[in-house]
Amino acid sequence: MITLHKATINGRAVAYSSETTWLVQTGKGKGAYRTHYSFTGEAGLHEAWFYYCGINVGNGYKKRLLSPELNKPTLARSFSY
């Protein structure tokens, strides 16, 4: 059974279902992201946010939290120079 949820992430209201996939990606350089974690289920967004916040960005690396199933897929991103 699919259930609907609401949350506020990074100042943005998000409505999602229990089947929504959340990706935590990191990369270095221009346009080179690699998925490190993928979450689905009831607590998927909260787990993804926890792992996103735990990644330390430095020395030209970048990170982002996204869900390809949303209209605006990127929820948060951070990078260093």
Phi, psi and omega per residue, in radians:
M1 nan 2.237 -3.130
I2 -1.527 2.277 3.094
T3 -2.042 2.619 -3.139
L4 -1.774 2.517 -3.106
H5 -2.342 2.790 3.035
K6 -2.256 2.544 3.092
A7 -2.701 2.830 3.034
T8 -2.039 2.054 -3.130
I9 -2.127 2.139 3.084
N10 0.994 0.616 3.129
G11 1.407 0.166 -3.102
R12 -2.106 2.255 3.118
A13 -1.342 2.325 -3.092
V14 -2.261 2.264 3.012
A15 -1.922 2.254 -3.068
Y16 -2.560 2.890 3.115
S17 -1.831 3.028 3.125
S18 -1.270 -0.136 3.139
E19 -1.789 0.050 -3.119
T20 -1.236 2.400 3.124
T21 -1.720 2.333 -3.141
W22 -2.029 2.313 -3.106
L23 -2.065 2.359 3.016
V24 -1.952 2.068 -3.045
Q25 -2.150 2.609 3.032
T26 -2.282 2.829 3.129
G27 -2.950 3.025 3.088
K28 -2.464 2.364 -3.139
G29 1.622 -2.837 -3.061
K30 -1.563 2.037 3.012
G31 1.139 0.357 -3.094
A32 -1.901 1.528 3.087
Y33 -1.835 2.564 3.081
R34 -2.308 2.316 -3.127
T35 -1.305 2.149 3.088
H36 -1.748 -0.635 -3.116
Y37 -2.372 2.529 3.076
S38 -2.341 2.288 -3.079
F39 -2.244 2.508 3.080
T40 -2.527 2.660 3.055
G41 2.034 -2.993 -3.053
E42 -1.010 -0.819 -3.082
A43 -1.787 0.329 -3.062
G44 -1.038 -0.766 -3.127
L45 -1.148 -0.729 -3.119
H46 -1.179 -0.697 3.086
E47 -1.147 -0.734 3.129
A48 -1.100 -0.742 3.127
W49 -1.117 -0.691 3.108
F50 -1.055 -0.830 3.134
Y51 -1.200 -0.662 3.093
Y52 -1.037 -0.811 -3.128
C53 -1.183 -0.450 -3.115
G54 -1.406 -0.209 -3.129
I55 -1.444 2.198 3.139
N56 -1.568 2.172 -3.098
V57 -1.832 2.260 3.102
G58 -2.945 2.910 3.074
N59 0.979 0.771 3.069
G60 1.497 0.077 3.126
Y61 -1.507 2.842 3.124
K62 -2.503 2.806 3.130
K63 -2.511 2.729 3.065
R64 -2.693 2.682 3.061
L65 -2.015 2.199 -3.111
L66 -2.600 2.864 3.018
S67 -2.382 1.972 -3.087
P68 -1.133 -0.219 -3.100
E69 -1.494 -0.170 -3.132
L70 -1.560 2.815 3.107
N71 -1.117 -0.778 3.026
K72 -1.966 1.671 -2.929
P73 -1.185 -0.536 -3.081
T74 -1.479 2.069 3.132
L75 -1.635 -0.634 -3.130
A76 -2.676 2.564 3.037
R77 -2.665 2.684 -3.124
S78 -2.608 2.581 -3.131
F79 -2.662 2.858 3.074
S80 -2.253 2.843 -3.123
Y81 -1.776 nan nan
